[in-house]
């Protein structure tokens, strides 16, 4: 997900997206531990998306 797409989301959508990404990360880690994950790099991509969402949320909190 691109940073511009994240910035256009509302606060409620950001929180929903964050919850969705955390669930996806959990599922990817579980699949990786059981040896069923095809692309281990997908874990890093989801982590970066979580960081982007958290950055936008924090910037909005600071801005007020």
C-alpha positions in Angstrom: 0.0 0.0 0.0 1.3 3.4 -0.9 1.8 6.3 1.5 -0.5 8.5 -0.5 -3.3 6.0 -0.3 -2.9 5.8 3.5 -2.9 9.6 3.9 -6.3 9.7 2.1 -8.0 7.4 4.6 -10.1 8.7 7.5 -9.2 8.0 11.1 -11.7 5.2 11.4 -10.5 3.6 8.2 -6.9 3.8 9.4 -7.7 2.0 12.6 -9.6 -0.7 10.7 -6.7 -1.0 8.3 -4.2 -1.3 11.2 -6.3 -4.1 12.8 -6.5 -5.9 9.4 -2.8 -5.7 8.9 -2.0 -7.0 12.4 -4.3 -9.9 11.8 -2.6 -10.6 8.4 0.8 -10.4 10.1 -0.2 -12.9 12.7 -1.5 -15.3 10.0 1.7 -14.9 8.0 3.9 -15.6 11.0 1.8 -18.7 11.9 2.1 -20.0 8.3 5.9 -19.3 8.3 6.3 -21.2 11.6 4.4 -24.2 10.1 6.4 -24.1 6.9 3.5 -23.3 4.6 4.5 -19.7 3.7 5.6 -19.4 0.0 7.1 -15.9 0.2 8.8 -15.0 3.5 9.3 -11.4 2.2 5.5 -10.8 2.5 6.1 -10.6 6.3 8.4 -7.6 5.8 5.9 -5.9 3.4 3.1 -6.2 6.0 5.4 -4.8 8.7 6.2 -1.8 6.6 2.5 -1.2 5.9 1.8 -1.3 9.6 4.6 1.2 10.2 3.2 3.5 7.5 -0.3 3.4 9.0 1.1 4.1 12.5 3.2 7.0 11.2 0.1 8.6 9.6 -1.9 8.1 12.8 0.8 9.6 15.0 1.3 12.6 12.6 -2.4 13.3 12.9 -2.3 13.1 16.7 0.5 15.6 16.8 -1.1 17.9 14.3 -4.3 17.9 16.3 
